[in-house]
Amino acid sequence: KTIRPVGATAEHEVDVRLIAATNRDLFAMVKQNGFREDLYYRINVINIPIPPLRERKKDIPMLVNYFLERASRAAGKEVPGISPRALEILEGYDWPGNIRELQNVIERAIAISTGRTIEPSHIPDNVLGFSATKKLFEIDIRTEGFSLNDEIERVRGLYVKKALDMEGGNLTRAAKRLGITFRSIRYYVKKYG
């Protein structure tokens, strides 16, 4: 528990704890000679497995609020809230980049936000697209009463809603994004509520 800095002649006592994190199975790597066995046993005093964020969806609202507060303060903005729809989108995403990805999404949303609430239009397209695509395939065609026409209508409604969310409710821009006329989107908004 002593160190001698480079170029020094005297040793200094130190009291440190090493905390290491990895997304790999170090024990399996030791068995395959992919990680030094002596180092593994030196650092593996207490092993705390932490499941990925996709397996802890109930933690997302708490983490979002924490990151909102921190990012707002850092940006010098006051954005204290998130819309229920935006939070629903975040909870539906699988977060391959884990908590760091969630943190980055919130920081981005704060940076581009002009109001006091994070909206779906502040969420990156890859997260929005995942949420919509996931809902597309949550169907079972073996169920009694399945109707392809009803399913097509449901999917059309999802895309109209997504385009409106992305364009902050602006019908003209949402219609352009979908490649349809203003008259069509007005019809769909009325039809799907």
Secondary structure, DSSP 4 states (H G I P E B T S, - for coil): -EE--TT-SS-EE---------SS-HHHHHHTTSS-HHHHHHH-SS------GGG-GGGHHHHHHHHHHHHHHHHT----EE-HHHHHHHHHS--TTHHHHHHHHHHHHHHH--SSEE-GGGS-HHHHHHHHHHHHT---TTSTT--HHHHHHHHHHHHHHHHHHHTTT-HHHHHHHHT--HHHHHHHHHHH-
